[in-house]
């Protein structure tokens, strides 16, 4: 049965404001801990390479497995959340990811790790699109960029937490504990979340006028046929390629090239997620308030600037002042993740409120399909070029410039 869509009335402004923030902060907190079930791989990769001698190509292929199934899951859960709401799906995803991470910890070969890690992508994909559906049920269009920016800022902060914790665990225990310890709290929060959240305002007594639901059976096709939406999905994919290159491979870069311990790697690389934690809320606010609501402009500026800094980091990071190095990492994190809020708000603007979950699912699926290529591409480039990191940074910079050029054509 399809859920009814409501236009919220301001008959109970205080109550509505309370529940809006309750929903936003509850989902932001849950999604914060979702990252404990997938960003841990960034510090597991160096340990697996050191202990088992697995190649960059093997490790890149394993890490990409999650992205492929994540992309498929977005299509499924996004559409399902438009029919059922996002509350239950988000909680089930968190619990399932917890179990799968523990299964990964018992792996004895590349294949026995790749299978549950790939399955983990389906569980992790139950968070974002259903959560977008939930936010759209409570937050109006003119404030959605800001709301999604806050969610994404929580995820940036999550990377800080995961990397800090992983650096310590990896230095004192083994890679197996990196799969086990961080996700315990995800399972607990997933249960708590069920009791804190409601899918729709009318479920807590907030009145609304029912709007006609225009959802059709061809909603996937109808959205993909929208030229602006297709361009946004492609540009989001290019941004995701760069984003996950940095979050997955940059610890290995500093571990191998700079010869730092895992704890020191965590300290140096923390500048990246610190920037990521601030970028989305500021980027979302900018897209709501400036450029006449033309969110694509923010995406173009952020991606172009990030591309230039990526090139600079790849060629000069070993020869510049450590403080400047940190500033560059911070800025890249701010830019490459700061455009996510405007990008997903743009997808909601194009799709319309009735199809927010479906739109978020399609965009996330497209962006993770393209983003998954970074695992295979970077892994094989490093293996084939005898660990030529400058070549890798150049490729990532060019991909970001292509994404900026595509975004410029949206003109919405």
N, C-alpha and C positions, 0 to 999 in steps of 0.2 A: 504493500500500500504506500502510495506516495505521500510525503509529509506536506502539510499545508504551509504556505509561505505567508508571513505576516508583515505588514508595515507597522512598525511600532508607533504607538501614540505616547505623548508626553503626559498622560494622565497621572502617572506615578513617577515623576522624574528622579526622585531620590532613590527609590527602589530599583528603577531601571539602571541608574548609574552604578549602584552597588553591584547588581548582577552582571552588568557588562564587565566591570573590572574583576569580579570574581571569576567569570568564565575566562577572561583573557589571561589572568595570572595563573589560574589552574592549568590551562592548556600550555602556557609558556613554561611552567615548572615541569610538567610531564615531558614536554618535548626537550627540555634541558637535559633530562636524564635519559631520553632516547639516545642521545649522542654518546652516552657511556657504553652503549652496545654496538657502536660502529666506529667511533673515532679512536678506540683503543688499538686498532690495527696499525696506526701510524708508528707506534712504539714497539709493536710486536714484530714488524717487518725487519728492523735491524737485528733483533735478537735471533730470529729464525735464520737469517742470512749468516750470522756469525756462528750459531750453534750447529746448524744442519747443512750449511753450505749451499743452500738453495740460491739459484740465480735471480737477478732482478727481473728477468722475463717470467720466471715461474711465479714469483711473488706478485708481480704486476697482474698476471692472469688471475691469481687467486683473489686479489683485492677487487678486480673488476667484476667477479662473479656476483657480488652483492649488488653492484650497480645495475647489472642486467635485469635481475629479478625485481629490484626496486622499481625499475622503469615499468616492467610489466604490471607489478602490483598497483602502481599509481592509477593505471587505467581502470582496474577492477574496483579498487576501494573508493576512488573518486566518484564514480557513477553510483556505487552502492550507498555512499554517504549522502548523496542528493535524495535518495529514497528513504533511508533509515535514520539519517542524522549521524553525527560523528562521535558521540560519547562512547558507545560500546566498542566501536572499532579501534579507537585510540588505546583503550585500556587493554584489549585483547592483544594488540600488537606489542605493547610493552612487555606483557607477561611472556608471550611467545619468544620475543627476542632474548629475554633473560635465560630461558631454557636453552635456546640454540647456542648462546655464547658458552654456556657450561659444557655443552656437547663438543664444541670446538676445542675446549681445553684438554680433551682426552685424545686429540688427534695424534697419530703416529707416523703419518706420511702426508705428502702434499695433497693427495686425493682425499684422504679422510678429513683434512681441514677444509678443502675447497667445497665439499658437498654441504655441510651444515652452514658454512659461511655464506654460500650462495643462497641457501634457504632463508637465512637471516634477512636477506634483502626484502623478501615478501613480508616478513613481520615488521621490519622498519618502515616499509611503505604504508603501513596502516596508520601512521601518525599525521603526515603533512596534509594530504588532500581532505581527509575527514575533519582535521582541525580547521582548515580554511572554511569548510562548510559551517562549522560551529561558530567561527568568528563572524561570518556573514549573516548568520541568524540573529546576532545580537548587535553588531556594529554597523552603522549606516555607511553608505558609499563614500561620503566626503571625509570620513575618519578612518577608512579601512587601511589606507597606506600607513598611517601612524600606528594602528593596532598591529598590523602584520610586521611593521618595523620593530615593535617591542618584542614580538615572538622571536624574530630572527636575532635580535640582540641577545636574548637569553641563550640562543644556540651558540652565538659567538663566545659568550661567557662559559658555556658548557665545554667548549674546546680548551679554554684556559684550565678549567677544573680537571678535565680528563688528562691533559698533557702533564699538568703538575703531579697528579696522582700516579700516572703511568711512569713518569720518570723515576719516582721514588720506588714504586713496586718493581719495575724492571731492574733497578739497580740492586735491590735487596732480595728479590725472589726470582721467579722464572717467567717466561712468556705465558705459561699456563695460568698463572695467577692473574695476569692481565685480562684474561677472558673471564675469570671467575669473580674477582672482588668488585670491580667497578659497577657491574650490572645488578648487584643484589638490591641496591636502593631503587633501581628502576622497577623491579617487581613489586616492591612495597608501595611506591608512589602510584603505580598503575591501579592498585586496589583502592587506595585513598581517593584517587581521581573520580572513580565511579560514584562515590558518595557526595562529592563536591559540585558536580556539574549536571546541568540539565540541557537538553538539546534546543528547546524552544522557550521563548518568553511566556507563552500561555501556560506552560507547565508549572510556573511559579506564580500564576495569578496576574501577570502583566497583560493587559488587554491589547489587542491589535486588530486592525481591519484586515480580513482575509483578502489576499490578492489571488488572481487567477494564476494557476500554475501552467505555464506554457511548455513544459518539457515534452519533447517528442522522442519517439524511438530512435530517430536519426540524430540525436544530440551530438554524438561523437563526430559524425561526418559534417554536420552543420557547422560546428566550431572549427574544424580543421579547414573547411572551405573558406573561412574568413581570412583574407589575405593578411591583415594586420596581426591576427592571432598566430598564424603560421610563422610570420617573421619574428614575432616575440618569442615563440618557442625555440626557433633556431638560435637567436641571440642569447637566450637563457642557457642553451646548451653550451655555447662557446664560453660563457662566463663560468659555468659549472666545471668545464674542463680545467680552466685555470684554478678555480677554487680548490678542487680536489687534488690537483697537482701539488699545491702548496701544503694542504693539510695532511696529505699522505706521504709525499716524498721529501719535503723540506727537512724533517728530522733525520732522514737517512743522509741527505746532503751534508748536514753539519756533522753527523756522526762519522761519515767516511772521509769527506774532503777536509773538514776542519779538525778531525781527530779529537772530538770532544766526548766526554762520558755522557751517558744518557741523562743524568741529572743536569749537567751543564747544557746539554742540547735543549732540555725542557726550559731552562731559564732563558737561553738566547731566543728560542723560537716563540716564547710567550707573547712577544710583541705582536705577532701575527693575529692570534685570537683576541688579544686586547683590542686591536683595531676592528676585528670582526664583530666584537660585542657592541661597539659604538656605532658602526656604520649603518646598519639597517634602520634603526629608529631615526637617526638624523637624515638618512637618505629618504625614508618614507615621509618624514615631515617636510623636507624640501620639495618632494614631488607633489605633496598636497597643497603647498603654499606658493610655489614659484613656477615660473615658465608657463603661466596660464593653465596649469594642470596638465601640461604635456609631459607625461612621465618618461617618455622615451628619451627626452633630452638629458635627464639625469643619468640614464643608462649609458648613453653615448659618452658623456664626459667622464664618468667613472671608469668605464672599460678602457678608454683611450689612455687615461692617466696611468692606470694599472699596468697597461702594456709597456709603457715607457719605463716604469720602475722595475718591471720584471726583467727587461733587457739589462738595465743598470745593475741589478742584483747579480745576475748570472755572470757578468763580465768583470765586475769590480768589487764584489763582496769581500774577497780575500785581501784587498789592498786598501780599503777605506777604514776610517775610524769606526770602532765598534758601536759608538753612539749613533753615527750616521747609518750604519747597517741596521740597527734596531729601528730607527725612524723609518727606513725604507720598508722593512717588514711590517711595521705598524700600518703604514700608509697603504700597502698592498692589501692587507686584511680589511682595512676600512673601506677601500674602493671596491674590491672584487666581491665582497659580501654586502656592502652597503647598497648596491643596486638591486639586491634581491627583493627588498620591500616594495620599491617602485615597480619592479617587473611583475610581481604577483598581483599587486593592486591593479596594474594595467590589464592583466589577463581577466580579472574580475570585471573591470570596466567594459571590456570588449564583449565578454560572455553574457553579462546581465546576472542579476541576483539569483534567478532560478537555476543557473548552471554553474555556480561558483565552484562547487566540489568537483564537478566534471572537468571544468576548465583548469583548475589547479592540478588535477590528476593528469590531464593530457600534457600540460606544460612541464610538470615534474617528470613525467615519463620521457618526454622528448629530451629534456635537459640532462637527465641521468643516462639516457642512451648515449648521448654525445659525450657526457662527462665520463662515462665508463671507459671510453677510448683512451683516456689518459693513462689508465693502469697498464693496458696492453702496449700503447704507443711508447710511453716513457720507459717501461721495463725493457722492451725490445730495443729501443734506441740506445739505452745504456749498455746493454749486453753486446749489441752489434758494433758500437763505436768505442769500445773499451772504456766505458764510463766517462764519456765526453759530456759533462754537465752543461757546458756553454751552448752546445747544440740544442740540448733539451730546453734550456731557458729561452733560446731564440724562437723555437717552435711554439712554445706557450705564448710568448709575446705576440707573434704573428696571428695566432688563433684569436686572441683577444681583440686585435685590430679588425679582424674579419667580423667578429661579433658586434663591434661598435658600428661598423659600416652597415650591417644588416639592420640594427636598431634605428639608425638614422632614417631608414626608408619607411618606418612605421607611420610617422607624421600624425600621431593622434594626441 
